Amino acid sequence: MKVISKGIIYILVATLSFAIMNAMAKDLSGMHPLQVVFLRAFGSFVFIFPYMLYRRIDIVGNNPKLLLARSVVGVISLATFFMGLQRIPLGSAVSIRYLGPIFGAVLAWLYLKEKVSLWQWISFVIAFSGVIVIKGFDLRIDYLSLGLVLTSAFFLGMVFVLIRYLSDKEHFLTIINYFMVVCMLVGLCFVSYWRYPLPDEWNSVIGIGIFGLFGQAFMTKAFQHAETSVLAPFKYMELVYALIMGYLFFGEGYALLPMLGILLIIAGMVMNIYGKEKKTTP
């Protein structure tokens, strides 16, 4: 019980860190999205890379092409998410991006031949119905913004599949470092669109990468201390944090039906988790 409790504490800290990172990304909505991507990556890279050198962790890796592919799809996912985040409420963007595991499960079914149970297919329908409800009843979400966040979720699903393949072949810091480097390189390609931060943006400029790193570190620690089935429901605390921060810092409220859509997405994702656990239990 002690080990599980520690894992739950770690994942709660991780989800809070990711929620703060997303709120900081939204706070930087006046910047070009690829500048925000660069800041997110650079704030983590300056800590990860020296540590890897100190611990002599392999920087190049054993599968550079796949590591590069994971990084490219990760950059697309992050960039489109930040683009959508600048246009729609924080809670809506985070909830729609939670469809990433669904796209990941379908891609794994198609390319890795992993089985998907009937229970999981039902959960997918429920989650997507939540997106339809959100789009239909929240006038703040236009089709372009919805398309951007759904694109982010799709490429996030690709990230999950590639990480699943690479996880037993590469050190997790090697995977993260590749991602950070590619994020920075892509961000630098748009440097002509960058601007100098305003005085009230510096906290977010400095903090976005740090809290992103905290989230990754504590999420990794959480899954080292407890099983996925125990931790998965707590992952959705990130959305609770996002709704609270959206209300407190950006004045974002929700009517009943859009909130129902968010709850449908959460319900579908939790059903997917337990459907997968049920499928793998003998």
C-alpha positions in Angstrom: 0.0 0.0 0.0 2.9 2.4 0.8 4.3 1.9 -2.7 1.0 2.6 -4.4 0.5 5.7 -2.3 3.9 7.0 -3.4 3.0 6.4 -7.0 -0.3 8.3 -6.7 1.5 11.2 -5.1 4.0 11.3 -7.9 1.3 11.2 -10.6 -0.6 14.0 -8.9 2.5 16.2 -8.9 3.1 15.2 -12.5 -0.4 16.2 -13.7 -0.2 19.4 -11.8 3.1 20.2 -13.4 1.7 19.5 -16.9 -1.4 21.6 -16.2 0.8 24.5 -15.1 3.0 24.1 -18.2 -0.2 24.2 -20.4 -1.4 27.3 -18.6 1.9 29.0 -19.2 1.7 28.0 -22.9 -1.7 29.7 -23.1 -0.3 32.7 -21.2 2.2 33.1 -24.1 -0.6 33.2 -26.7 0.8 36.4 -28.1 3.9 34.6 -29.2 4.3 32.5 -32.3 3.5 28.9 -31.4 6.9 27.6 -32.5 8.6 30.1 -30.3 6.6 28.6 -27.4 7.6 25.1 -28.6 11.3 26.2 -28.4 10.9 27.7 -24.9 9.2 24.5 -23.7 12.1 22.4 -25.1 15.0 24.6 -24.1 13.8 24.9 -20.5 14.1 21.1 -20.2 17.1 20.5 -22.4 19.4 22.7 -20.2 18.8 20.3 -17.4 18.6 17.0 -19.2 21.6 17.2 -21.5 24.3 18.0 -18.8 22.8 15.2 -16.7 23.1 12.8 -19.6 26.8 13.8 -20.1 27.5 13.4 -16.4 25.9 10.0 -16.2 27.3 9.0 -19.6 23.9 8.1 -20.9 23.9 7.4 -24.7 23.0 10.5 -26.6 22.8 9.1 -30.1 20.9 5.9 -29.2 20.6 2.6 -30.9 17.8 3.5 -33.2 18.4 7.1 -34.4 15.9 7.0 -37.3 13.1 5.9 -35.1 14.1 8.3 -32.4 14.1 11.1 -35.0 10.7 9.9 -36.2 9.3 9.9 -32.7 10.7 13.5 -32.2 9.2 14.8 -35.5 5.7 13.5 -34.8 6.1 14.8 -31.2 6.9 18.3 -32.5 3.9 18.2 -34.8 1.7 17.2 -31.8 3.1 19.8 -29.5 3.0 22.6 -32.1 -0.6 22.0 -33.2 -1.7 21.7 -29.5 -0.1 25.1 -28.7 -1.8 26.6 -31.8 -5.2 25.3 -30.7 -4.5 26.2 -27.1 -4.0 29.9 -28.2 -7.5 29.9 -29.8 -9.8 27.9 -27.4 -10.4 27.4 -23.7 -7.6 25.6 -21.8 -9.9 22.8 -20.5 -11.4 22.1 -23.9 -8.0 21.9 -25.5 -6.6 19.5 -22.9 -9.7 17.3 -22.9 -9.8 16.9 -26.7 -6.1 16.1 -26.7 -6.9 13.2 -24.4 -8.1 11.4 -27.5 -4.4 10.7 -28.1 -4.4 7.2 -26.4 -7.4 6.3 -28.6 -5.6 7.1 -31.8 -2.6 5.3 -30.3 -4.6 2.2 -29.7 -6.0 2.2 -33.2 -2.6 2.7 -34.7 -1.2 -0.1 -32.5 -4.0 -2.3 -33.7 -3.2 -1.5 -37.4 0.6 -1.6 -37.3 1.6 -3.6 -34.2 -1.3 -6.0 -34.4 -2.3 -5.4 -30.8 -5.8 -6.5 -30.0 -8.6 -4.0 -29.2 -11.5 -5.4 -27.2 -15.2 -4.6 -27.9 -15.2 -2.7 -24.6 -12.4 -0.5 -25.9 -14.2 0.2 -29.2 -17.3 1.3 -27.2 -15.2 3.6 -25.1 -13.8 5.1 -28.2 -17.3 6.0 -29.5 -18.2 7.5 -26.1 -15.0 9.7 -26.0 -15.6 10.9 -29.6 -19.2 11.7 -28.8 -17.9 13.9 -26.1 -15.9 15.9 -28.7 -19.0 16.3 -30.8 -20.9 17.6 -27.9 -18.2 20.1 -27.0 -17.9 21.3 -30.6 -21.7 21.5 -31.0 -22.5 23.5 -27.8 -19.3 25.6 -27.2 -19.3 28.5 -29.6 -15.8 29.4 -28.6 -14.5 26.3 -30.6 -14.3 26.8 -34.3 -13.5 24.0 -36.8 -9.9 25.1 -37.4 -9.2 25.0 -33.7 -10.9 21.7 -33.3 -8.9 20.4 -36.3 -5.6 21.6 -34.8 -6.2 19.9 -31.4 -7.5 16.7 -33.1 -4.3 16.7 -35.2 -2.3 17.0 -32.0 -4.2 14.1 -30.5 -3.6 11.9 -33.6 0.2 12.6 -33.6 0.2 12.1 -29.9 -1.2 8.6 -30.6 1.7 8.0 -33.0 4.1 9.2 -30.2 2.6 6.6 -27.9 3.1 3.8 -30.4 6.7 4.8 -31.1 7.6 5.1 -27.5 6.1 1.8 -26.8 8.4 0.3 -29.4 11.5 2.2 -28.2 10.9 1.9 -24.5 12.9 -1.4 -24.0 15.5 -0.4 -26.6 16.5 3.1 -25.5 17.1 5.0 -22.2 14.1 7.2 -21.6 16.3 10.3 -21.3 17.7 9.5 -24.8 14.1 9.6 -26.2 13.3 12.8 -24.4 16.5 14.5 -25.4 16.0 13.7 -29.1 12.5 15.3 -28.8 13.9 18.4 -27.1 16.6 18.9 -29.7 14.2 18.6 -32.6 11.8 20.9 -30.9 14.5 23.6 -30.6 15.7 23.1 -34.2 12.2 23.4 -35.6 11.5 26.4 -33.4 14.6 28.1 -34.6 13.4 27.8 -38.2 10.7 30.3 -37.3 13.0 32.8 -35.4 12.0 35.6 -37.8 8.5 35.4 -36.3 9.7 35.5 -32.7 9.3 38.6 -30.4 10.8 39.7 -27.1 8.8 38.6 -24.1 6.7 41.3 -22.3 7.5 42.0 -18.6 4.5 39.9 -17.4 5.4 36.9 -19.6 8.8 36.2 -18.1 7.5 33.8 -15.5 5.9 31.7 -18.2 8.9 32.0 -20.5 11.2 30.6 -17.7 8.7 28.2 -16.1 7.2 26.4 -19.1 10.2 24.1 -19.7 10.9 23.6 -16.0 7.3 22.4 -15.3 7.3 20.3 -18.4 10.5 18.6 -17.1 8.9 18.2 -13.6 5.9 16.6 -15.3 8.0 14.1 -17.3 10.2 13.2 -14.3 7.4 12.6 -11.8 5.3 10.8 -14.3 8.2 8.4 -14.9 8.7 8.0 -11.2 5.0 7.3 -10.7 4.9 4.4 -13.2 8.0 3.0 -11.5 6.1 2.8 -8.2 2.6 1.7 -9.2 0.8 -0.2 -11.9 -0.9 1.6 -14.8 -4.3 0.4 -13.8 -3.9 2.1 -10.4 -2.4 5.4 -11.7 -4.4 5.9 -14.9 -7.6 7.5 -13.4 -5.4 10.0 -11.5 -3.9 11.1 -14.9 -7.2 12.9 -15.5 -6.5 15.2 -12.6 -4.6 17.2 -15.2 -8.0 18.2 -16.8 -9.4 19.1 -13.4 -6.4 21.4 -12.8 -6.8 22.8 -16.3 -10.5 23.7 -15.8 -9.6 25.4 -12.5 -6.7 27.3 -13.9 -8.7 28.3 -17.0 -11.4 29.7 -14.7 -9.0 31.5 -12.3 -6.5 32.9 -14.8 -8.3 33.2 -18.1 -11.9 33.7 -17.0 -13.1 30.5 -18.8 -16.4 29.1 -17.7 -18.4 26.2 -19.1 -22.1 25.7 -19.7 -23.7 22.4 -18.8 -23.6 20.7 -22.2 -19.9 21.5 -23.0 -19.0 20.2 -19.5 -21.0 17.1 -20.3 -18.9 16.6 -23.4 -15.7 16.9 -21.3 -17.1 14.3 -18.9 -17.9 12.0 -21.8 -14.3 12.2 -23.0 -13.1 11.3 -19.5 -15.6 8.5 -19.2 -14.5 7.0 -22.5 -10.8 7.2 -21.7 -11.3 5.6 -18.3 -13.4 2.8 -19.9 -10.6 2.3 -22.5 -8.0 1.9 -19.7 -10.1 -0.7 -17.8 -11.2 -2.4 -21.1 -7.5 -2.9 -21.9 -6.8 -4.2 -18.4 -9.7 -6.6 -18.7 -8.5 -7.8 -22.1 -5.0 -8.6 -20.8 -6.2 -10.3 -17.5 -6.2 -14.1 -17.9 
